[in-house]
Amino acid sequence: MVMAADPAGRGNKAVFLDRDGVLVIPEFRDGRSYAPRSLEGYELYREAGACLAQLKAAGFLLVVVTNQPDVGAGLVDRRDLEKMHEILREALPVDTIEVCTHTAEQRCFCRKPNPGMLLQAAERLGIDLARSFMVGDRASDAAAGAAAGCQTAFLDLAYAAETPPEHVDFRATSLSIITDWILARDSTFGAPQ
């Protein structure tokens, strides 16, 4: 359910969340994390439900923004991707899921680190990006959030073969710590200076 715009005329606030590594347990191969390629390997992190419920209760729209190049490369069937997202929607209070199935070689505007998915969702849902947050486990997530004008939180899972972002607004090792940070930061919006 999409909320009405903020009564002060500022637009909706949102938390944009990467899927794999933030909400969904990734598969690991050669020290790198990957999106699950089958329904059998698709499992949500236990803390995701409680964290997203807190964010939803605080008035945030919850938008999943996910690169899924395995679909574009023919390694994952689009029907399986839809089933995965159906499971996610049933378990978590997300408002929408934005998906880019392009491969890196296609260089599309929606694929993170580009901000296309965030900008499209913001336009459609009336989101004020300056009051919003991007949560991800890769440098490309932080770059997309920063390019869209969001505050960024990096979920540092110490991936062996992944370069962490150079700049983020907050870095933590769990989604629950990031959730607490977002809620604290949100309480300062509109507070007297």
ZAMARGU-4260 file (C-alpha; in steps of 0.2 Angstrom, whole numbers, plus 5000, padded with zeros to 4 digits):
<rodrens>
0) 5000/5000/5000 | 5007/5017/4995 | 5005/5031/5007 | 4999/5048/5003 | 5012/5062/5002
5) 5018/5070/5018 | 5006/5083/5024 | 5020/5096/5025 | 5021/5094/5006 | 5038/5086/5006
10) 5034/5070/4998 | 5035/5052/5005 | 5051/5046/5013 | 5058/5029/5008 | 5070/5016/5012
15) 5078/5008/4996 | 5085/4991/5000 | 5096/4980/4990 | 5089/4962/4989 | 5103/4949/4989
20) 5114/4951/5005 | 5102/4963/5013 | 5085/4954/5013 | 5090/4938/5005 | 5104/4926/5010
25) 5116/4926/4995 | 5126/4911/4988 | 5144/4912/4990 | 5156/4906/4976 | 5175/4910/4976
30) 5174/4922/4990 | 5160/4932/4981 | 5142/4934/4985 | 5129/4930/4971 | 5110/4931/4970
35) 5102/4913/4972 | 5099/4905/4956 | 5085/4893/4962 | 5070/4893/4973 | 5078/4880/4984
40) 5093/4892/4988 | 5081/4907/4991 | 5080/4911/5009 | 5077/4928/5018 | 5087/4934/5033
45) 5078/4931/5049 | 5080/4949/5055 | 5073/4957/5039 | 5055/4955/5044 | 5057/4964/5061
50) 5068/4978/5054 | 5056/4981/5039 | 5041/4981/5051 | 5050/4995/5061 | 5053/5005/5046
55) 5036/5003/5040 | 5029/5008/5057 | 5039/5024/5056 | 5031/5029/5040 | 5044/5024/5027
60) 5039/5017/5010 | 5050/5001/5007 | 5057/4999/4990 | 5068/4984/4984 | 5080/4989/4971
65) 5089/4974/4964 | 5101/4970/4949 | 5097/4953/4942 | 5109/4950/4928 | 5107/4931/4929
70) 5090/4933/4921 | 5096/4944/4907 | 5110/4931/4904 | 5098/4917/4904 | 5104/4908/4920
75) 5088/4911/4929 | 5071/4909/4922 | 5060/4925/4924 | 5046/4915/4931 | 5058/4909/4945
80) 5062/4927/4948 | 5044/4931/4950 | 5041/4917/4962 | 5056/4923/4972 | 5048/4941/4973
85) 5031/4933/4977 | 5039/4925/4992 | 5048/4941/4997 | 5031/4951/4996 | 5022/4939/5006
90) 5035/4939/5020 | 5040/4957/5021 | 5030/4973/5020 | 5038/4980/5004 | 5029/4993/4994
95) 5037/4989/4977 | 5051/4979/4969 | 5062/4987/4956 | 5072/4975/4945 | 5085/4978/4932
100) 5089/4962/4922 | 5102/4969/4911 | 5120/4963/4912 | 5135/4975/4916 | 5139/4975/4897
105) 5123/4983/4893 | 5126/4998/4903 | 5108/5003/4906 | 5103/5018/4917 | 5093/5007/4929
110) 5107/4995/4933 | 5116/5000/4950 | 5128/5009/4952 | 5117/5020/4941 | 5102/5028/4950
115) 5088/5024/4938 | 5078/5012/4948 | 5078/5024/4963 | 5073/5038/4952 | 5059/5029/4943
120) 5052/5023/4960 | 5053/5041/4967 | 5044/5048/4952 | 5030/5035/4953 | 5028/5035/4972
125) 5031/5053/4976 | 5047/5050/4986 | 5057/5064/4993 | 5075/5057/4989 | 5083/5069/5002
130) 5073/5062/5016 | 5076/5044/5010 | 5089/5031/5013 | 5098/5017/5002 | 5104/5001/5011
135) 5115/4989/5002 | 5130/4977/5004 | 5140/4983/4988 | 5149/4999/4983 | 5137/5000/4968
140) 5122/5001/4980 | 5130/5016/4989 | 5134/5024/4973 | 5116/5023/4966 | 5110/5030/4983
145) 5122/5044/4983 | 5118/5048/4964 | 5100/5048/4968 | 5102/5060/4983 | 5099/5048/4997
150) 5108/5045/5013 | 5117/5029/5011 | 5120/5014/5023 | 5133/5000/5019 | 5129/4983/5026
155) 5147/4977/5028 | 5147/4958/5027 | 5166/4957/5024 | 5165/4950/5007 | 5183/4944/5002
160) 5182/4949/4983 | 5172/4965/4985 | 5179/4982/4987 | 5169/4992/5000 | 5162/5010/4995
165) 5174/5024/4998 | 5160/5035/5005 | 5144/5031/5014 | 5134/5040/5028 | 5134/5025/5039
170) 5142/5007/5039 | 5137/4993/5050 | 5137/4974/5051 | 5119/4970/5053 | 5102/4977/5046
175) 5096/4979/5064 | 5110/4992/5067 | 5106/5001/5051 | 5088/5001/5055 | 5091/5009/5072
180) 5102/5022/5063 | 5089/5026/5050 | 5076/5028/5064 | 5087/5040/5073 | 5092/5050/5058
185) 5073/5051/5053 | 5069/5059/5070 | 5080/5074/5066 | 5071/5078/5050 | 5060/5094/5054
190) 5067/5096/5071 | 5072/5113/5076 | 5090/5118/5072
</rodrens>
